[in-house]
Amino acid sequence: MSSFISFSQSFFETLSTWVLPSIFKVLFIIAVAFFVQRLTNTATDNFLRKLKLIRRSETIRQIISSSSHIVIIAIAFMMILHELGFDVRPILASAGLLGVAFSLGAQHLMKDVINGFLILFEDQFAVGDKVKLGDISGTVEKMNLRTTTVKDLNGNTHIIPNSEIRQVTVLK
């Protein structure tokens, strides 16, 4: 019975000094991450509405939303790991080295992203436009920095890497 009481005291002491404060901090980090994501989406919508970029506003909104979502989740994850007692410095250093290796190995991906950025920046076409990209004609359904999704007249969906888009014809 004495061992049960000492175990209970030890358990509740550990719970009150380590677990409960960490749980509240982790929940606070998650709540702040959700708030920042909603704030980012709202600010993006308001900014694009003020600029009146009707043609490409949905495309830019999708890109900003997905990019900010990934960044916010990564930061929140690192903060939660740090709060739980893990040393995140090796993870961050590994991520830096992995980024260098990834950039060397993923040159096609980088070409896709750069071309996608230039397509958006130059306002070549946007979601909802009828386009001809090489041999494929149809309506742009979705666009991000890496790929463009086009639905043709037969209802087929084509996903085209942005680095393979050589010639664009915007149809009326």
For each residue, the residues with C-beta under 8 A, 3 or more apart:
1: 4 5
2: 5 6
3: 6 7
4: 1 7 8
5: 1 2 8 9
6: 2 3 9 10
7: 3 4 10 11
8: 4 5 11 12
9: 5 6 12 13
10: 6 7 13 14
11: 7 8 14 15
12: 8 9 15 16
13: 9 10 16 17
14: 10 11 17 18 19
15: 11 12 18 19 20
16: 12 13 19 20
17: 13 14 20 21
18: 14 15 21 22
19: 14 15 16 22 23
20: 15 16 17 23 24
21: 17 18 24 25
22: 18 19 25 26 83 84
23: 19 20 26 27
24: 20 21 27 28
25: 21 22 28 29 83
26: 22 23 29 30 80 83 84
27: 23 24 30 31
28: 24 25 31 32
29: 25 26 32 33 76 79 80 83
30: 26 27 33 34 76 80
31: 27 28 34 35
32: 28 29 35 36 76
33: 29 30 36 37 72 73 75 76
34: 30 31 37 38
35: 31 32 38 39
36: 32 33 39 40 72
37: 33 34 40 41 68 69 72
38: 34 35 41 42
39: 35 36 42 43
40: 36 37 43 44 64 65 68 72
41: 37 38 44 45 61 65 68
42: 38 39 45 46
43: 39 40 46 47
44: 40 41 47 48 60 61 64 65 68
45: 41 42 48 49 61
46: 42 43 49 50
47: 43 44 50 51
48: 44 45 51 53 57 60 61
49: 45 46 52 57
50: 46 47
51: 47 48 57
52: 49
53: 48 56 57 60
54: 57
55: 123 126 129
56: 53 59 60 120 123 126 127
57: 48 49 51 53 54 60 61
58: 61 62 126 127 128
59: 56 62 63 120 126 127 143 144
60: 44 48 53 56 57 63 64 120
61: 41 44 45 48 57 58 64 65
62: 58 59 65 66 127 142 143 144
63: 59 60 66 67 120 144 145
64: 40 44 60 61 67 68
65: 40 41 44 61 62 68 69
66: 62 63 69 70 144
67: 63 64 70 71
68: 37 40 41 44 64 65 71 72
69: 37 65 66 72 73
70: 66 67 73 74
71: 67 68 74 75
72: 33 36 37 40 68 69 75 76
73: 33 69 70 76 77
74: 70 71 77 78
75: 33 71 72 78 79
76: 29 30 32 33 72 73 79 80
77: 73 74 80 81
78: 74 75 81 82 88 91 92
79: 29 75 76 82 83
80: 26 29 30 76 77 83 84
81: 77 78 84 86 88 91
82: 78 79 85 86 87 88
83: 22 25 26 29 79 80
84: 22 26 80 81
85: 82
86: 81 82 91
87: 82 90
88: 78 81 82 91 92
89: 92 93
90: 87 93 94
91: 78 81 86 88 94 95
92: 78 88 89 95 96
93: 89 90 96 97
94: 90 91 97 98
95: 91 92 98 99
96: 92 93 99 100
97: 93 94 100 101
98: 94 95 101 102
99: 95 96 102 103
100: 96 97 103 104
101: 97 98 104 105
102: 98 99 105 106
103: 99 100 106 107 110
104: 100 101 107
105: 101 102
106: 102 103 109 110
107: 103 104 110 111
108: 111 112 161 163
109: 106 112 113 146
110: 103 106 107 113 114
111: 107 108 114 115 162 163
112: 108 109 115 116 145 146 147 161 162 163
113: 109 110 116 117 145 146 162
114: 110 111 117 118
115: 111 112 118 119 162 163 165
116: 112 113 119 120 143 144 145 146 147 148 162
117: 113 114 120 121 145
118: 114 115 121 122
119: 115 116 122 124 125 143 148 162 165 168
120: 56 59 60 63 116 117 123 143 145
121: 117 118
122: 118 119
123: 55 56 120 126
124: 119 168 170
125: 119 129 131 140 168 170
126: 55 56 58 59 123 129 140 143
127: 56 58 59 62 140 141 142 143
128: 58 139 140
129: 55 125 126 139 140 170 171
130: 137 138 139 140 170 171 172
131: 125 137 138 139 140 150 168 169 170 171
132: 136 137 168 169 171
133: 136 137 148 150 160 165 167 168 169
134: 160 164 165 166 167
135:
136: 132 133 150 152 158 160
137: 130 131 132 133 150 152 153 171
138: 130 131 150 151 152 153 158
139: 128 129 130 131 150 151
140: 125 126 127 128 129 130 131 143 148 149 150
141: 127 149 150 151 157
142: 62 127 148 149
143: 59 62 116 119 120 126 127 140 147 148 149
144: 59 62 63 66 116 147
145: 63 112 113 116 117 120 162
146: 109 112 113 116 161 162
147: 112 116 143 144 159 160 161 162
148: 116 119 133 140 142 143 159 160 162 165
149: 140 141 142 143 157 158 159 160
150: 131 133 136 137 138 139 140 141 157 158 160
151: 138 139 141 155 156 157 158
152: 136 137 138 155 156 157 158
153: 137 138
154:
155: 151 152
156: 151 152
157: 141 149 150 151 152
158: 136 138 149 150 151 152
159: 147 148 149
160: 133 134 136 147 148 149 150 164 165
161: 108 112 146 147 164 165
162: 111 112 113 115 116 119 145 146 147 148 165
163: 108 111 112 115
164: 134 160 161
165: 115 119 133 134 148 160 161 162 168
166: 134
167: 133 134
168: 119 124 125 131 132 133 165
169: 131 132 133
170: 124 125 129 130 131
171: 129 130 131 132 137
172: 130
